[in-house]
């Protein structure tokens, strides 16, 4: 195996550490699922999602610009450093933005970028959190009305919610793997360093490892610091974010799981009253989204100039 692939593995680890929060953060913070159980489930189903459904995004991200072994390594390393820096400060960021920022940096140096594919990706970046807002805004009252009609005893309701949170988290992990594996290994696939199966397998494994080892800080940021969530709201957020991410996985555009889940939380906030939303944390996350691609571009250019 070429040592340059370690850059992709590092990026996958960073992605898992950051984005595990987006599928189980609300469940863990509401004490319905233990942190260890959540990370194990993430690792398993991220891998399944990557291997089974990750190919469309792999092709899209790989086609943004031409790749060599060195540029693929630089892109993955620059994006990995970017995401790790954000994770250290507990900011859920877009790994897709970090990767695309790094790709843009290499495209600037090479003087070539596939602007049609880049435009498609940027449009989907905007659409993914908005779609999650809409999904959670409408899904919440529909399912809330359904559960109210059941007139469940609170003990039965508690067990049922725990079960649904786990199911939603499993689905979210699958969607995360399907959508975001391209961020890890798309450039290596485009550079013909990895075949499709190897790219999906290595990407899925590295994301799962990141979730298992270093995801607690961001998981608590998503779950507790944006808006106080009851158990049912947690379920809606996880499910809505997963649906949004899966939609764009089917389209073949890697998007931010962080943006989708925060969009879902925002949809709950619209229903419950925006006074409940922790605006300071929300602004911090939005600032991270804006800063992420810029850091990716700069690091990509600096690494190329200094080491290659």
C-alpha positions, 0 to 999 in steps of 0.5 A: 500500500502506498504511504500516501493512502495514510492521508485518506485514512487520517481524513476518515478517522477525522470524519468519524470523530466529527460526524458520529455526533450527527447520528447518535449525538442527540440519543447519547446526550438524552441518556437513551443510548450509551456512548460506547454502544452508539460508537460501535453501531456507528462503526458497523453501519458506516462500513455497510453504507460505504460498501453498499451505497457509496459509489455514486458520491465516489465518482462525483467527488473524484471528478472535480479535478484530475488527481495524481498520487501526490495531489490525492495525498495532499488533499486528504491530509489538508482536509484531515488537518482541517477537520481535526482542528475543528474537532479539537474545538468541538465544532461540528463541521462539513468534511465535504467542505474541507475536502472540496476546499482542498481540491479547489486549492489543488485545482488553483495550482493546476489551473483546472477545475470541473466547475459544473461538478463544483456548482452541483456540489455547492448547490447541494451543500445549501440544499442539504440543511434546508431540506433537513429543516423542512423534513423535521418541521413537518415530520415532528407534528405528524409523528407526535400526533401518531404517538399521542393517539396511542396513549402509551404508558410512560414506561412503554413510551420510554422503551419505544423511544429508545428503540426508535432512537437506535433504529434512527441512529443505525439508519443515520450511520448507514447514510453517513457511510454511503454519502461521506465515504467519497470524502475519504477516498474519492481522490484516491479512486480518481487517481486510480490508486484504489479500485472502487471496492478498496476505496469504499472499504478503506474509507468505511473502516477509517470513518468507523475507527474515528467514531470509536476513538475520538467522537465524544466532544463533538457528540455532546456539542450537537446533542446539548448545546444548540437546543434542549432536546427531549427524547422525541425531539432527539428521534426526529432530529436523527431521523430527519438528518439521516433522510436528508443525507441519504437523499444526497447519497442517492443523488451522488453528492457528498454533503455535510452530515453536520449541516443536515443534523443542525438543520433538523435541530433548527426545524425543531427550534422553529416549532418550539420557539427560537428563544430555545435555540442557543444562538451563540453555539449556532453562530459558532457552528456557522462560522466553522462552516464558513471557515472550513473550506478556506482553511482547506484551500490554504492548507492544500496550497501550502502543503503542495508548495512546501513539500511537493 
